[in-house]
Amino acid sequence: MSATDRYLHRATRGLWGQRKRDALMELRGAIEDKIYRHRLCGLSEIEAERAALRDLGSPAAIARELGVVHTGPQVMRVTLLLGVAGLLGMRAAAQLPTVQAVPVPVEVNCTFDDAKLARFSPADQTMVLERIAKAGGRAAYEAACRARVDDGSMNDLVSLPDVLAALRSAGVETRTLPGLDSWVQFRLPGDQWQSVDLTGATVPVPAAAGPFVFAAGLVNLLRGSFVGTLKLTGIVNPILHLGAARMQLGTAARPVRATNVVSLAVADEFEHQLARVSGSGEVPTVHSSADDGPHASRTRLAVPGPDGTLYALVGTEDRQFRLAVRAAQRGTVELPCDCGTVAFGQTGDLKMLLDWNRQGRTGLLVYAVNATDLHDVKLTPVPAAQVTREEP
């Protein structure tokens, strides 16, 4: 039995005959419509189904409401808009507050002439030249670069006014200091005032009502300043839980990826682990790579977890660490590079990866990420034998 079938079974308990058949048909149609919309946002079939069922809420609550709609007196049934369509409409009206998102306003240079390539490291030169060859030449690669500058996939900034409005809608008091919109204070019902300084994470966005703040910076600062429940659920347009408040980050037109939202928190946890195993030695720099995929030309790794599982891919190259957070789709995750024929070792041991880094070797370690509780992000090494490389 699929997740949808289980949901429908629980949501229509207490109904019989034609009433049950009508409710099943309307509910299934609503679920299929939501799945379709989530697929348009880039979710896999399994992720989209989970998101659709999450949108509809508790099947037990629907069952109670359907019992009233389909078995109550005629006057009550008319008041409730004659069935499931009205019920779903009322539930839709009570959906979560949405936080608008936009891309970081940057000017990208998509010219890859010989002078520019000469400034790259030898490894990066090889990687870019392989990409150019796969694209069919330099002109085609540069055109593809320009097309991706703002393709709607990288929306790392979220509206601070929308965040504050979502908090207020949940009964959380909020205020900012005069002249300091990025210094936010808030108080949960029955609690004391808490504050967070978002100055370093705030970015002005031309022609947009602001200010806007880096979603990853917002979450990472809240980890250190907010006392209470702090969770993130979902992969595309995830739900941020802040105490009793919940808000959806991103929209269908400007989606936000959980992989990018948790990237700083994951990097912080990795750096703590790296410091522990390095002893008195110098801790190498860790560079993060944003999730801007998918890319058909990129190498993928087969991973053991179900779709939607987050993984941190930690590579060492040129005595530097590079970290990327990716979500499993169809049993694989995408490497943050067109690795082509580049050879790299794989390990499930951070001490070994650190040794490779100090030796100048290229290697990779994969962590399973549990970021449900953002106060306590957990990284679990995946044995190298459970991760296999798949070329495009």
C-alpha positions in Angstrom: 0.0 0.0 0.0 1.4 3.4 -1.0 1.7 6.4 1.3 -1.2 8.0 -0.5 -3.4 4.9 -0.1 -2.6 4.7 3.6 -3.4 8.4 4.0 -6.7 8.0 2.1 -7.6 4.9 4.2 -7.2 6.8 7.4 -8.8 10.0 6.2 -12.0 8.3 5.1 -12.6 6.1 8.1 -16.2 6.4 9.2 -17.6 6.9 5.7 -19.4 4.2 3.7 -20.8 3.5 0.3 -21.1 6.3 -2.2 -20.1 8.9 0.4 -16.8 7.2 0.9 -16.2 6.7 -2.9 -16.9 10.5 -3.4 -14.5 11.5 -0.7 -11.8 9.1 -1.9 -12.1 10.5 -5.5 -11.9 14.2 -4.4 -9.1 13.6 -1.9 -7.1 11.6 -4.4 -7.5 14.3 -7.0 -6.4 17.0 -4.5 -3.3 14.9 -3.6 -2.4 14.2 -7.3 -2.7 18.0 -8.1 -0.4 18.9 -5.2 2.1 16.2 -6.2 2.1 17.6 -9.8 2.8 21.1 -8.4 5.6 19.9 -6.2 7.2 18.0 -9.1 7.3 21.3 -11.0 9.4 22.7 -8.2 12.0 19.9 -8.7 11.0 17.3 -6.1 11.2 13.6 -6.9 8.1 11.5 -7.0 8.5 10.3 -3.4 9.4 13.8 -2.1 6.4 15.4 -3.9 4.1 12.8 -2.4 5.4 13.4 1.1 5.1 17.2 0.6 1.5 16.8 -0.8 0.4 14.7 2.2 2.1 17.2 4.6 0.2 20.1 2.9 -3.1 18.4 3.6 -2.3 17.8 7.3 -3.4 15.1 9.7 -5.6 12.4 8.1 -7.3 11.9 11.5 -8.3 15.6 11.5 -9.7 15.2 7.9 -11.6 12.1 9.0 -13.2 14.0 11.8 -14.1 16.9 9.5 -15.4 14.6 6.7 -17.6 12.9 9.3 -19.3 16.2 9.9 -19.4 17.1 6.2 -20.8 13.8 4.9 -23.0 12.7 7.8 -24.3 15.9 9.4 -27.7 17.5 8.7 -28.3 19.0 5.3 -28.0 22.6 6.6 -24.6 21.9 8.1 -23.5 20.2 4.9 -24.5 23.3 2.9 -22.6 25.5 5.4 -19.5 23.4 4.8 -19.7 23.9 1.1 -21.2 20.5 0.3 -18.2 18.2 0.7 -14.5 17.6 0.3 -13.9 20.4 -2.1 -15.1 23.0 0.4 -13.2 21.3 3.2 -10.0 21.4 1.2 -10.6 25.0 0.3 -11.0 25.9 4.0 -7.8 24.0 4.8 -6.0 25.7 2.0 -7.0 29.1 3.4 -5.2 28.2 6.6 -1.9 27.2 4.9 1.4 28.3 6.4 2.7 31.8 5.9 5.1 32.0 3.0 8.4 33.8 3.1 9.4 35.3 -0.3 12.9 34.5 -1.6 15.2 36.1 -4.2 18.6 35.3 -5.6 21.7 37.2 -4.4 22.2 40.2 -6.7 25.6 39.5 -8.2 27.2 40.1 -11.6 28.5 36.9 -13.1 31.3 36.9 -15.7 30.6 34.1 -18.1 33.6 34.7 -20.3 36.1 31.9 -20.2 39.0 33.1 -22.4 42.6 31.9 -22.1 43.5 34.9 -19.8 40.7 33.9 -17.3 41.6 30.2 -17.4 45.2 31.1 -16.7 44.1 32.4 -13.3 42.6 29.0 -12.3 44.4 26.2 -10.5 45.5 23.4 -12.8 42.7 21.2 -11.4 40.1 23.8 -12.1 41.5 24.5 -15.6 41.1 20.8 -16.4 37.5 20.7 -15.0 36.4 23.8 -17.0 38.0 22.6 -20.2 36.2 19.3 -19.8 32.9 21.2 -19.3 33.6 23.3 -22.4 34.2 20.2 -24.5 31.0 18.5 -23.2 29.0 21.7 -24.0 30.2 21.6 -27.6 32.7 24.5 -27.5 33.5 27.7 -25.6 30.6 29.7 -27.1 28.0 27.1 -26.2 29.4 26.8 -22.6 29.4 30.6 -22.1 25.8 30.9 -23.4 24.7 28.2 -21.0 26.5 30.0 -18.2 24.6 33.2 -19.0 21.3 31.3 -19.1 21.9 30.0 -15.6 22.8 33.4 -14.0 19.2 33.8 -12.9 17.2 30.7 -13.8 15.2 30.8 -10.6 17.0 28.0 -8.9 19.3 29.8 -6.5 17.2 31.9 -4.1 19.4 32.2 -1.0 17.9 35.4 0.4 14.6 35.5 2.3 12.4 38.5 3.2 13.0 39.5 6.8 9.6 41.3 6.9 7.9 38.1 5.8 9.7 36.2 8.6 8.6 38.7 11.2 5.0 38.6 9.8 5.0 34.8 10.1 6.2 35.0 13.7 3.5 37.5 14.6 0.8 35.4 13.0 1.8 32.6 15.4 1.5 34.9 18.4 5.2 35.8 18.7 5.9 39.4 19.6 8.6 41.0 17.4 10.3 44.3 17.3 13.4 45.9 15.8 15.6 48.7 17.3 15.1 52.2 15.8 17.3 52.5 12.8 18.6 48.9 13.1 16.1 46.8 11.1 18.6 43.9 11.2 18.6 43.7 15.0 15.5 41.6 15.8 13.9 40.9 19.1 11.1 38.5 19.6 9.2 36.9 22.5 7.3 33.7 22.5 4.1 33.6 24.6 4.9 33.5 28.3 8.7 33.7 27.6 11.4 36.3 27.8 12.6 38.6 25.0 15.3 37.0 22.8 17.3 38.8 20.2 19.4 38.0 17.1 21.8 40.4 15.2 21.4 39.8 11.5 23.6 42.6 10.4 26.2 40.4 8.8 23.6 38.3 7.0 21.5 41.1 5.6 21.8 42.1 2.0 20.1 45.0 0.2 18.2 44.0 -2.9 17.5 46.7 -5.6 13.8 47.3 -6.4 12.7 44.9 -3.7 11.0 45.6 -0.3 13.5 44.5 2.2 15.7 43.9 4.0 16.6 40.4 2.8 18.7 38.0 4.8 20.7 34.9 3.8 18.5 32.0 4.8 21.5 29.9 5.8 22.9 32.9 7.9 19.5 33.4 9.6 19.3 29.7 10.6 22.9 29.6 11.8 22.5 32.7 13.9 19.3 31.4 15.4 21.1 28.2 16.4 23.3 30.3 18.6 20.7 32.7 20.0 17.3 31.2 20.0 16.1 29.1 22.9 13.4 26.8 21.8 12.4 24.4 19.0 14.3 25.1 15.8 13.6 22.6 13.0 13.6 22.4 9.2 11.4 19.9 7.4 11.2 19.3 3.6 13.7 19.6 0.8 12.2 22.2 -1.7 10.6 25.2 0.0 11.2 23.7 3.4 9.2 24.5 6.6 11.1 26.4 9.3 9.8 25.7 12.8 10.6 28.5 15.3 9.0 27.7 18.6 5.3 27.4 17.8 5.7 29.4 14.6 6.0 27.7 11.2 6.7 29.3 7.9 7.4 28.1 4.3 10.7 29.4 2.9 10.3 30.1 -0.8 7.6 29.8 -3.5 7.0 27.8 -6.6 8.4 30.7 -8.7 11.4 31.3 -6.4 12.1 28.0 -4.6 14.4 27.6 -1.7 16.5 24.4 -1.1 16.9 23.0 2.3 20.4 21.9 1.3 21.5 25.5 1.0 19.6 26.6 4.2 21.4 24.1 6.4 24.8 24.4 4.7 26.4 26.8 7.3 25.1 24.6 10.2 26.5 21.5 8.6 29.9 23.3 7.9 30.1 24.4 11.5 29.5 20.8 12.8 32.1 19.4 10.3 34.7 22.0 11.4 34.1 21.0 15.1 34.7 17.4 14.2 37.7 18.3 12.1 39.2 20.3 15.0 38.8 17.3 17.3 40.6 14.9 15.0 43.4 17.3 14.0 44.7 17.6 17.5 47.3 20.3 17.8 47.7 20.5 14.0 46.5 23.3 11.8 42.9 23.0 10.7 42.6 23.5 7.0 40.1 25.9 5.4 36.6 24.6 4.6 34.9 26.0 1.5 31.2 25.4 1.0 29.6 24.7 -2.4 26.0 25.8 -3.0 23.4 23.4 -4.5 22.5 24.9 -7.9 21.7 21.6 -9.7 20.7 19.3 -11.1 23.3 19.1 -13.9 23.1 16.4 -16.4 26.9 16.4 -16.9 27.9 15.9 -13.2 29.2 12.7 -11.7 26.7 11.2 -9.2 27.2 8.9 -6.2 24.9 6.0 -5.3 24.0 6.3 -1.6 22.2 3.9 0.7 19.5 6.2 2.2 16.0 6.9 0.9 15.2 9.8 -1.4 15.2 13.1 0.5 18.0 12.1 2.8 20.6 14.9 3.2 24.3 14.1 2.7 27.4 16.2 3.2 30.0 15.5 0.6 33.4 16.5 2.0 36.3 16.5 -0.5 40.0 17.4 -0.1 41.9 18.9 -3.0 45.0 21.1 -3.1 45.2 20.8 0.7 41.8 22.4 1.1 38.4 21.0 2.2 35.3 21.5 0.1 31.9 20.7 1.5 28.6 20.4 -0.3 25.2 19.4 1.1 23.0 17.5 -1.3 19.7 15.6 -1.1 19.3 12.0 -2.4 17.2 11.7 -5.6 16.5 8.3 -7.2 19.1 6.8 -4.9 22.0 9.1 -5.8 23.5 12.5 -5.0 25.3 14.9 -7.3 28.9 15.8 -6.8 29.5 19.6 -7.0 31.8 19.2 -10.0 32.1 17.8 -13.5 34.7 15.4 -12.2 35.2 13.6 -15.5 38.2 11.4 -15.3 39.5 12.9 -12.0 40.5 10.1 -9.7 39.8 10.4 -6.0 40.0 8.1 -3.0 37.0 7.4 -0.9 36.9 6.8 2.9 34.5 6.7 5.8 37.1 7.9 8.3 37.8 11.6 8.9 41.3 11.0 10.3 42.2 9.3 7.0 40.7 12.2 5.0 42.8 14.7 7.0 45.9 12.6 6.4 45.2 12.7 2.6 44.7 16.5 2.8 48.1 17.0 4.5 49.7 14.7 1.8 48.1 16.7 -1.0 46.0 13.8 -2.1 42.4 14.0 -3.5 39.7 12.2 -1.5 36.1 12.2 -0.5 34.1 11.4 2.6 30.3 11.2 2.7 28.2 12.0 5.8 24.6 11.3 6.3 23.1 14.5 7.8 20.4 14.7 10.4 19.4 18.4 10.5 15.9 17.9 11.9 16.9 19.6 15.2 19.0 22.5 14.0 20.4 23.0 17.5 22.0 19.6 17.3 23.0 18.8 13.7 24.4 15.3 13.4 26.9 14.0 10.8 27.3 10.2 10.5 30.1 8.9 8.2 28.9 6.6 5.5 31.2 3.6 4.9 33.1 4.0 1.6 31.9 0.6 0.5 28.3 1.9 0.6 29.0 4.8 -1.8 29.7 4.1 -5.5 30.6 6.5 -8.2 28.3 6.8 -11.3 29.4 8.7 -14.4 26.8 10.7 -16.4 
